[in-house]
Amino acid sequence: MESLADPSKWGAWMSETMLKGMITENELIKLMEVKPSELRYLRVEKGMPFVQLSKTMRVYLEEDLMEWFKKNRTASKASCLLHPTASYCR
């Protein structure tokens, strides 16, 4: 395997290597169907967890994202009336 000491080669390496549970920023933007500015807002203002690999490269761990989504889940009053025992209604 070639050295990963050069951050400019990380993108190519990561796209060729399946890292279970890890997603690149561009992949997350496409998956969530959000703009880069919206993802930045979630990261900076709302505390969405990420791993900073270099000054401009970030990746996201599936486990961290799912935990963050569950912690930040909200429900309407109507939903909680229908499902009062749901964890997001407590």
C-alpha positions in Angstrom: 0.0 0.0 0.0 1.3 3.4 -0.9 2.1 5.9 1.9 -0.7 8.2 3.1 1.7 10.8 4.4 0.6 13.1 1.6 -3.0 14.3 2.4 -3.6 15.1 -1.3 -3.7 11.4 -1.9 -6.2 10.6 0.8 -9.3 11.2 -1.4 -8.2 8.7 -4.0 -7.1 6.1 -1.4 -10.4 6.5 0.5 -12.5 6.2 -2.7 -10.6 3.0 -3.6 -10.8 1.5 -0.1 -14.1 0.6 1.5 -13.8 1.7 5.1 -16.8 0.3 6.9 -18.8 2.9 8.7 -17.0 5.9 7.3 -18.4 8.4 4.8 -16.7 11.3 3.1 -18.2 14.8 3.2 -19.2 14.8 -0.4 -20.9 11.4 0.0 -22.8 12.7 3.1 -23.9 15.9 1.2 -25.3 13.7 -1.6 -26.9 11.2 0.8 -28.6 13.9 2.9 -29.4 16.0 -0.2 -28.1 19.2 1.5 -25.9 22.0 0.4 -22.3 22.2 1.6 -23.3 25.3 3.6 -26.1 23.4 5.3 -23.7 20.6 6.3 -21.3 23.2 7.6 -24.1 24.7 9.8 -24.9 21.2 11.2 -21.2 20.7 12.0 -20.3 24.2 13.3 -23.6 25.3 15.0 -25.3 22.0 15.9 -22.3 19.9 16.8 -22.5 17.2 14.2 -19.4 15.0 14.8 -16.7 14.6 12.2 -13.0 13.5 11.9 -10.7 16.2 10.5 -8.1 14.5 8.3 -6.5 17.6 7.0 -7.3 21.3 6.8 -9.9 20.7 4.1 -10.8 17.0 4.4 -13.4 15.7 6.8 -15.0 12.3 7.1 -17.9 11.2 9.2 -18.4 7.9 11.2 -21.7 6.2 10.8 -21.8 5.3 14.5 -21.2 9.0 15.5 -23.8 10.3 13.0 -26.5 7.8 14.2 -25.9 8.7 17.9 -26.0 12.5 17.0 -29.2 12.0 15.0 -30.9 10.2 17.9 -29.8 12.8 20.4 -31.1 15.6 18.2 -34.4 13.9 17.2 -37.6 15.9 17.7 -41.2 15.0 17.3 -44.4 17.0 16.9 -47.0 17.0 19.6 -49.3 15.0 17.4 -46.7 12.3 16.9 -46.2 12.1 20.7 -49.9 11.8 21.2 -50.0 8.9 18.9 -46.8 7.3 20.3 -46.4 8.6 23.9 -43.9 5.9 24.9 -41.5 6.7 22.1 -38.0 7.7 23.4 -38.1 11.0 21.5 -41.3 12.1 23.4 -39.8 12.0 26.8 
